[in-house]
Amino acid sequence: MNLEMLHGGELYLPLDASITEEQYRRQELLYAYNATRPSEMAKRLELLPRMLAECGEESYIEPPFHANWGGAHLHLGRKVWANFNLTAVDDTHIYVGDCTMIGPNVTLAAAGHPIEPGLREQGYQYNLPVRIGRNCWLGAGVIVLPGVTIGDNAVIGAGSVVTRDVPANTVSVGNPCRVLRPLREEDRLYYYRDRKIPWELFGSEQS
């Protein structure tokens, strides 16, 4: 089977030998990454760019990290940080923009199965890319489903299940995830409830 079928959104059988051979090879690097000690940061930083499709400067994934293809189809921009237990169902491409923060136990799923039971019984699968914009924040336990795009600067509340596209510059929460509100002036004044941002410590007010 042509591996490009993984990226075309078509139905295919993921246990085809031509797929699993390459998949297991990629997972060997992932195993090595997850087996590193906390003191072996240099080894992690050497392995991560070899594992991922793209790994921008200062990007990091805290082990344990789980990925169907060992991260082979995961694209990280610059200064992306992912906390413990990121699961990337990376049977096709997952794109994460610069400066995005990913909380613990987040799942980015680019693979799905047909609802039709006969096809599912045979093991058919399809893949659709996931795109997460620049400077987003995905809270703990967020799940992003196949084909979803999240716009720049978006905040996704903890535990949300993102089934549809999320606009840029919004705060969204829930299952299914829905836009709660746009970013607003108060967000530049308070970082948590009534706690003011001490802009004087940062030199100037940021946009």
N, C-alpha and C positions, 0 to 999 in steps of 0.2 A: 504494500500500500504506500502511496505517496504521502510523506509526512505533511505536505502542504494542505492536505485535507483537514488537518487540525485547525487551520486558520481561516477556512472558508465559510464557516457556519453550517456546513453540511452534516447530515447524519453519517456516523461511521462507527466501527467497532474498535474500542480503545484497547482491547486485549490482543489485537493483531501482533504477531511476533515481531514484525518490522518496527512497531512502535515501542513495545515493552523493552526491547534490547537497549535502545537508546535511552529510554526513560530510566531504567535501572542504572545505567552508567552515570547519568546525571545525579541520581540519588546517592551515589557513593560519595560525591563531594559534599552533599548535604549532611550525610552521616558524619563525615569527618568534622564539619563545622560544628555540629551539635555536640560532638564529643570533646571539644576543646574545654580547657579549664578557664576560669575567670582571669587567671594570670596570663593566659595566652592570647592577649588582645592582638599582638602582631600577627599571629597565625590566622586569626579570624579576618583581619583586614587584608591579608594576602589571599585567603580563600574566597571571600565574598565577590570580588570582581570576576573571578573565574567561574563562579556559580551562576551569576545573574546575566541576563541579556544586556543590561546596562547598569552601571553603578556609579553615580556621580560623586564628586568630591565630598568628603565628610558625611557620607550616608552610611547607615549602620542598622543592622537587625539584631536584636538581642536574642540569643538562643534561649529555649529551643524554637526553631523555625521549621515549619512544615510546608512542603510544596510537592505537588504531584510530579513536577518535572525538575525538582531540585532548584527551582528559581530560574530555569533556562529561558522562560518567557516573561520574566518580571523585569520591568524597566524602572529604575529609580533615578530621579533627577538629583540635584545637589542638596545636601543637608536634609535628606529624608531620615527620619528616625522612627523605628518600629520597636515597640515593647515586646515582652515575652509572648510566645505562643501565637505569632502571626501565622495564619494558614493561607497560603496562596494556591488556589486550585488553578494552576497556571498551565492548563492544557492548551491555551492560546494566550495571547499577549495581555498583560496587565501593566498599565502605565501609571506611575505615581510622580506628580510634579514636584519641583523644587520646594524645600522647606516644609513639606507636609509631615505632620505628626500622626502616628498610628498607635492607639492605645493597646493594652494587653488583650489577648484573646479575640482579635479581629480576624474575620474571614473575608478574603477577596476571592469570589468564586467566578471563574470565567467558563465553567463547564456546566451543562445541564443535560437532562434526559427527557425524552418525549413523554407526555401524559398518557398517550395511547399505550395500553398495557401490553399488547402483543410485541410492539417494538422494544419496550423497556425490558420485557422478559428475555429478549434476545441480546440485551446489553448495549443497545445503540445509545449514542451520545452525540451532542453537538456542542460547539464552543463559540462564544461571542466575547469580544474584548471588553475589558473594564478600563475606564479612564478616570483618573482622579487628578484634579487640577493642582495648581500651585498654591502653597500655603494653606492647605486644608488641615482640619483636625478631626480625626475619627476617634470617638470616645471608646472606652472599654466595651468589648463584646459586640461591636458593630458587625453586621453581615451585609456585604455588597454582592448583589446577584449578577448573573451574566448580562452583558450588553449595556450596563449602566454607566453613565457619565456624570461625574460630580464636578461642578464648576469651581473656579478659583476662589479661595478664601472661605469656602463653605465649612461650617461646623456641623458635624453629625453627632447627635447626642448618644450617650452610652446605651447599648442594648438595641439600637435601631436596626431594622431590617430594610435595606434600601432596594426597592424593587423597580424604581423608575428614576429617570434623570433628576438631578438636583441642581437648581440654578446657582450661579456664582453669588457670593456675598449674601448668603442666607444662613440661618440657623434652622436645622431640621431635626425632627425627633419622631420616634414611634415605630410601630409595627402594624401596617406598613409605614415606612418613613414618609412624613409630609413636612412641608415648609411651615415652621412655626412663625417666623418673622424675618425680615431683612436685617442685615447689620445696620446699626443706627448710631447716632451721636453719643448716646450713653455708653456705648461699648468702648469709646475712646476715653471715657472718664472713670469707669469702674471695671475692675478685672473680676470681681466676684461680689454679687449682691451690692452691699453698701461700701465695699472696700475700694477706695480710690487708687487709681494708678499714679504712683509718685513720679510724674514725668520729669521732675527736676533731677532725679537720680540718673536719668537716661540722656540728659543734655538738652533735649528738645522734644516737643510733642510729635508723635509719629502718626502717619496716615495709615 
